[in-house]
Amino acid sequence: MGSLTIQEKRHETVRKILDTAIQVFAELGFAGARIDDIAQRSGVNKATIYYRIGDKEALYTRVLHEVFADTAERLMRNVKEAKTPEEKLRTYIRNIVQTIGKNPYLPPIFLRELASGGRSFPGVVLNDLSQIIGALMVSLKEGTEKGEFIETSPLTLHLMVAGGTLLFRTIESIKENRPEVTKLIKQVFQGGLGNFGEEIENIILQGIKKKGSKDSRGRGVE
């Protein structure tokens, strides 16, 4: 196998920086993170970080925007492909749960931002979030217009799904890292994130579907 091209090496370097940065931000938060730490842990000098990406704010924006922009694009595409309002809503929930599940450093970063009042949260990422909630609004509006859903606040529903999943992953990590956790807690979390996501889907659909409408399997909702 031949050696990497200059472009491939640059991409590999940037990827190494971003992967390290998100870990440091998760551990220390935006305020506590230092470019020196990120440079040392990634094996890249500070000058390269500033040249390839920018200062700490630019780096923080980049790592979060990558996650949220990808989620927004994928979610809008998948929701558009779903045929029924229920399928669209289930698609939205699954995408949110999967995104948080695949990005273990996201919960601590997000929870730190909430605790600080979002002082460091990048504006471009807020725009990504608005697109994500926008896809949810489309699903709910279609379901309401077709007489399948009751009127439901998109923001409330989003907070239930995203907030619940963030907390689930946080507590799940505590369970994994604390051997003294009780048997009861371990039993509660035995099903894992997949079962949690499915439960969220079912509970929300049961709550917002109008009586007399049919579910995705053609069964009536009483």
PLY file of the C-alpha trace (Angstrom):
ply
format ascii 1.0
element vertex 222
property float x
property float y
property float z
element edge 221
property int vertex1
property int vertex2
end_header
0.00 0.00 0.00
1.40 3.40 -1.01
2.13 6.28 1.34
-0.55 8.89 2.05
-0.83 11.93 -0.21
-0.35 15.42 1.24
-4.12 15.99 1.13
-4.80 12.70 2.92
-2.25 13.55 5.59
-3.91 16.94 6.13
-7.31 15.29 6.46
-5.90 12.71 8.88
-4.33 15.47 10.97
-7.56 17.48 11.14
-9.52 14.35 12.05
-7.06 13.59 14.85
-7.40 17.14 16.19
-11.21 17.06 16.11
-11.45 13.61 17.71
-9.17 14.73 20.53
-10.87 18.09 20.94
-14.34 16.66 21.49
-12.93 14.40 24.22
-11.26 17.32 25.96
-14.37 19.50 25.70
-16.44 16.65 27.16
-14.04 16.25 30.08
-13.35 19.90 30.88
-16.04 21.95 29.15
-15.36 24.89 26.87
-14.04 27.10 29.68
-11.69 24.46 31.06
-10.32 23.16 27.77
-6.96 24.45 26.53
-5.43 24.35 23.07
-2.20 23.18 24.74
-3.96 20.08 26.11
-5.59 19.30 22.77
-2.28 19.71 20.95
-0.39 17.48 23.38
-3.00 14.72 23.41
-3.43 14.72 19.63
0.31 14.80 18.96
-0.05 17.96 16.86
1.60 21.30 17.58
-0.49 24.38 18.42
0.48 26.17 15.24
-1.06 23.38 13.16
-4.34 23.59 15.09
-4.55 27.36 14.59
-3.63 27.03 10.93
-5.94 24.12 10.06
-8.95 25.06 12.19
-8.50 28.20 14.29
-8.72 29.21 17.93
-10.55 27.37 20.71
-13.93 28.88 19.78
-13.51 27.83 16.14
-12.51 24.34 17.25
-15.51 24.03 19.57
-17.84 25.21 16.82
-16.34 22.77 14.33
-16.69 19.65 16.49
-20.30 20.41 17.44
-21.35 21.61 13.99
-20.09 18.36 12.46
-22.41 16.33 14.69
-25.49 18.54 14.51
-25.26 19.48 10.82
-24.90 15.82 9.85
-27.86 14.93 12.07
-30.02 17.70 10.59
-29.21 16.69 7.00
-29.76 12.98 7.63
-32.92 13.55 9.65
-34.57 15.80 7.07
-33.74 13.32 4.31
-35.05 10.32 6.24
-38.20 12.10 7.39
-38.92 13.16 3.82
-38.61 9.54 2.64
-41.00 8.21 5.32
-44.52 7.77 3.99
-46.87 8.34 6.94
-46.87 10.86 9.80
-46.25 8.05 12.29
-43.30 6.75 10.28
-41.92 10.30 10.05
-42.18 10.77 13.80
-40.61 7.40 14.56
-37.81 8.24 12.12
-37.17 11.52 13.92
-37.01 9.81 17.33
-34.70 7.06 16.07
-32.32 9.56 14.49
-32.06 11.57 17.71
-31.48 8.46 19.83
-28.93 7.05 17.37
-27.03 10.34 17.15
-26.63 10.55 20.93
-25.78 6.86 21.11
-23.03 7.16 18.50
-21.52 10.28 20.08
-20.66 9.42 23.70
-18.97 12.79 24.27
-22.09 14.74 23.32
-24.07 14.30 26.58
-21.42 15.81 28.91
-20.81 18.71 26.51
-24.51 19.43 26.16
-25.24 19.12 29.86
-22.37 21.49 30.67
-23.81 24.01 28.22
-27.25 23.75 29.81
-25.76 24.23 33.28
-23.91 27.37 32.13
-26.91 28.85 30.34
-25.44 28.08 26.93
-22.85 30.86 27.14
-20.43 29.10 24.81
-22.94 27.39 22.54
-22.11 28.34 18.91
-24.76 30.18 16.90
-24.29 27.94 13.87
-25.14 24.91 16.02
-28.31 26.62 17.24
-29.23 26.93 13.57
-28.59 23.19 13.13
-30.91 22.51 16.07
-33.62 24.69 14.54
-33.44 22.58 11.37
-33.74 19.40 13.42
-36.81 20.72 15.22
-38.10 21.96 11.86
-38.17 18.37 10.58
-40.18 17.44 13.65
-42.62 20.31 13.03
-43.27 19.00 9.50
-44.08 15.54 10.86
-46.42 16.83 13.55
-48.16 19.26 11.22
-48.83 16.54 8.66
-50.16 14.22 11.35
-52.45 16.93 12.73
-53.77 17.94 9.32
-54.57 14.32 8.52
-56.43 13.94 11.81
-53.97 11.40 13.20
-52.24 13.50 15.86
-53.51 15.87 18.51
-51.97 19.36 18.64
-48.50 18.93 20.14
-45.67 21.38 20.85
-42.61 20.45 18.73
-40.26 21.95 21.32
-41.82 20.01 24.18
-41.61 16.75 22.25
-38.03 17.43 21.17
-36.99 18.12 24.76
-38.64 14.88 25.88
-36.75 12.83 23.30
-33.36 14.57 23.29
-33.34 15.38 27.00
-34.44 11.91 28.01
-31.84 10.27 25.80
-29.04 12.54 27.04
-29.89 11.69 30.64
-30.19 8.00 29.84
-26.71 7.93 28.30
-25.30 9.90 31.23
-26.72 7.53 33.83
-25.76 4.54 31.69
-22.13 5.71 31.72
-22.28 6.07 35.50
-23.49 2.49 35.72
-20.62 1.32 33.52
-17.96 3.23 35.45
-19.17 2.61 39.00
-18.96 -1.05 40.06
-20.76 -0.32 43.34
-24.00 0.66 41.55
-26.90 -1.37 42.92
-28.39 -4.39 41.22
-31.66 -2.51 40.81
-30.05 0.21 38.69
-28.28 -2.40 36.58
-31.57 -4.19 35.98
-33.30 -0.94 35.03
-30.66 -0.24 32.38
-30.32 -3.82 31.20
-32.13 -3.19 27.92
-29.73 -0.51 26.74
-30.29 2.51 24.52
-32.08 0.54 21.79
-34.89 -0.52 24.12
-35.04 2.99 25.58
-35.52 4.49 22.11
-38.28 2.02 21.28
-40.04 2.78 24.57
-39.84 6.52 23.86
-41.37 5.96 20.41
-44.27 3.94 21.76
-45.01 6.22 24.71
-45.01 9.37 22.58
-47.14 7.84 19.83
-49.64 6.59 22.40
-49.84 10.09 23.81
-50.32 12.12 20.64
-52.31 9.80 18.36
-56.01 10.63 18.16
-58.49 8.02 19.26
-59.92 6.16 16.30
-56.80 6.62 14.13
-54.71 3.64 13.09
-51.13 2.87 13.94
-48.42 1.88 11.44
-49.70 -1.71 11.47
-53.27 -0.71 10.69
-54.52 -1.24 14.24
-57.01 1.18 15.71
-56.07 3.45 18.60
-58.64 3.36 21.40
0 1
1 2
2 3
3 4
4 5
5 6
6 7
7 8
8 9
9 10
10 11
11 12
12 13
13 14
14 15
15 16
16 17
17 18
18 19
19 20
20 21
21 22
22 23
23 24
24 25
25 26
26 27
27 28
28 29
29 30
30 31
31 32
32 33
33 34
34 35
35 36
36 37
37 38
38 39
39 40
40 41
41 42
42 43
43 44
44 45
45 46
46 47
47 48
48 49
49 50
50 51
51 52
52 53
53 54
54 55
55 56
56 57
57 58
58 59
59 60
60 61
61 62
62 63
63 64
64 65
65 66
66 67
67 68
68 69
69 70
70 71
71 72
72 73
73 74
74 75
75 76
76 77
77 78
78 79
79 80
80 81
81 82
82 83
83 84
84 85
85 86
86 87
87 88
88 89
89 90
90 91
91 92
92 93
93 94
94 95
95 96
96 97
97 98
98 99
99 100
100 101
101 102
102 103
103 104
104 105
105 106
106 107
107 108
108 109
109 110
110 111
111 112
112 113
113 114
114 115
115 116
116 117
117 118
118 119
119 120
120 121
121 122
122 123
123 124
124 125
125 126
126 127
127 128
128 129
129 130
130 131
131 132
132 133
133 134
134 135
135 136
136 137
137 138
138 139
139 140
140 141
141 142
142 143
143 144
144 145
145 146
146 147
147 148
148 149
149 150
150 151
151 152
152 153
153 154
154 155
155 156
156 157
157 158
158 159
159 160
160 161
161 162
162 163
163 164
164 165
165 166
166 167
167 168
168 169
169 170
170 171
171 172
172 173
173 174
174 175
175 176
176 177
177 178
178 179
179 180
180 181
181 182
182 183
183 184
184 185
185 186
186 187
187 188
188 189
189 190
190 191
191 192
192 193
193 194
194 195
195 196
196 197
197 198
198 199
199 200
200 201
201 202
202 203
203 204
204 205
205 206
206 207
207 208
208 209
209 210
210 211
211 212
212 213
213 214
214 215
215 216
216 217
217 218
218 219
219 220
220 221
